[in-house]
Amino acid sequence: MGELKLMKGNEAIAEAAIHCGCDGYFGYPITPQSEIMETLMVEKPWETTGMVVLQAESEVASINMLYGGAACGKKVMTSSSSPGISLMLEGISYLAGAELPCLLVNVVRGGPGLGTIQPSQADYYQTTKGGGHGDYQLIALAPASVQEMYDFVDLGFELAFKYRNPAIILSDGVIGQMMEKVIVSDVKPRWTDAEIQKISGSWATTGKTKDRARHIATSLDLEAEKQEIHNHKLQAKYREIENKEVRFEEFQTKDAEYLLVAYGSSARICQKAVEICRSKGIKAGLLRPITVWPYPTKRVAELAHQVKGMLSVEMSAGQMVTDVRLAVSGKVPVSHFGRYGGVIPSPGEVVVALEKFINGGN
Amino acid sequence: MTEEIIIAGFGGQGVLSMGKILAYSGVMQNQEVSWMPSYGPEMRGGTANVTVIVSDERISSPIIHEFDTAIILNQQSLDKFEKTVKPGGLLLFDPNGITHPPKRNDIKVYVIEGAEEAARMGNPKTFNMIIMGAFLKLKPVIKTENVEKGLKKSLPERHHKLIPMNLDAVRVGMEKVKEFQV
């Protein structure tokens, strides 16, 4: 077992990047995630593992640096918060189109626009329903603890390379700024050129040799028929990810009559809400999607046969609730409770909302 | 045992670092901890607060709106957080700059003259450790030896020479805290 440390979620992202053998971080500061690059700058991994840490001139530059690094088969990442991710969306779509593995981190803050710097979950649509242009998907992991912030960096890279697809950690200001205990893993060395060749040699731009054709990392194909074939391939990959990579956690669902559905920091708040409900005799349970794409649609549909109703709790005006409704397909009533614009709901507020929902108030 | 604490005062009083030392000390005695700061557009002289939870069990929500203990270091924070203390809970405050003292009689109210004692010790920076000493006297959720370990872990090594002075400040806080008659 590794060393036990107390750290912020943002610090955990940075530590995990160094420990999992990341080759490069390219970013631009923005609250509430600036500690990620700050921690990397303090740790100076370029002196130990050789990892590059670079503050780009903008978010647009950082995402395109990621494109370059990823095209070479390197483990590269960036992080930002909501408005910064919006700036990156063109590049993200290109990365997805060119099937380049990389890791993105969004520590979400209140919006729209410049909004606030306080926590929010209003980037769910942006993350899971596209955001950028074209038919693409990001593998989206939603951590609910500082330990998961740490663990999902390695997992994100693993999934990104497994499927040659960008992965994103969808966090928020609560998880980014809070401190909790973290068990730190041992340092994995960065991939050698030979290892990159073995893992990504079939597509990465590692330098042309006489025995193979050129590798080109591009999302462009002007022939519509060919582009459609490429899209078929992407869609087949997305279906495979939906079949194999759904992750979720359940809390007190076994005998639950009412289900809360929440991810990230809202899931932590809901866990406490479930405890309060149980002490009041309300049989509540919680389903926490860990992957928000692929979504645990099947499990939500199964639970629709058991419970009398579901309440989606998000720090947004109601985005994930649409995925819950799709899964439930009218079987039981589904409603949404949220605070937004940077306001965090209390466990007590969630309980009141659930009681109102149970009594038919929506 | 679960202790849910809010520490609130001015930025620069050591509110966040006191919370951090409490959290680290909790880690030192194998407890679960969470530390959640307010991180709005804070500025020097503005208000700062942090929620610290120390527990024997897994902590569900790091976000809470009711507390076992409120440690209050200015008037704005008293106005905001006095009502958030659970009935039977504890409110500990420093009277420096307080013009409207606590009024609730369903909670235990204690006072520690932290700013004054810190001035007497000749170092205003010991302020937050005096406050922490007062809290630990009233709620011994963390052993003093683990506070020492917590300090060692949370302070950079170049500051370790300051640990004895900080522990003295903790002891002063433990001695000087007294009940407040509402």
Contacts between the chains, C-beta under 8 A, distances in Angstrom:
chain1	res1	chain2	res2	distance
A	4	B	27	6.9
A	6	B	20	7.8
A	6	B	23	6.0
A	6	B	24	5.6
A	6	B	27	5.3
A	6	B	33	7.0
A	6	B	35	7.6
A	6	B	153	7.6
A	6	B	154	7.7
A	31	B	39	7.6
A	32	B	39	6.2
A	117	B	39	7.2
A	117	B	40	7.1
A	117	B	41	6.9
A	118	B	39	7.5
A	118	B	40	6.5
A	173	B	39	7.1
A	174	B	36	7.0
A	174	B	62	6.9
A	174	B	63	6.6
A	177	B	36	7.1
A	177	B	37	6.0
A	177	B	39	5.2
A	178	B	34	6.1
A	178	B	35	6.2
A	178	B	36	4.5
A	178	B	37	7.7
A	178	B	62	5.2
A	179	B	20	7.0
A	179	B	23	6.1
A	179	B	33	7.7
A	179	B	34	7.1
A	179	B	35	3.9
A	179	B	36	7.9
A	180	B	33	6.9
A	180	B	34	5.4
A	180	B	35	7.6
A	180	B	59	7.9
A	180	B	62	7.6
A	181	B	27	5.9
A	181	B	32	7.0
A	181	B	33	6.5
A	265	B	62	7.7
A	265	B	63	7.1
A	268	B	60	6.2
A	268	B	61	4.9
A	268	B	62	6.1
A	268	B	63	7.2
A	269	B	61	4.7
A	269	B	63	5.4
A	271	B	60	3.9
A	271	B	61	6.3
A	272	B	60	4.1
A	272	B	61	3.6
A	272	B	64	7.4
A	273	B	61	7.8
A	275	B	60	6.1
A	344	B	63	5.2
A	345	B	63	7.9
A	346	B	63	6.6
A	346	B	64	6.8
A	346	B	65	3.9
A	347	B	60	7.8
A	347	B	61	5.2
A	347	B	63	7.5
A	347	B	64	6.9
A	347	B	65	7.8
A	348	B	65	6.3
A	348	B	66	7.4
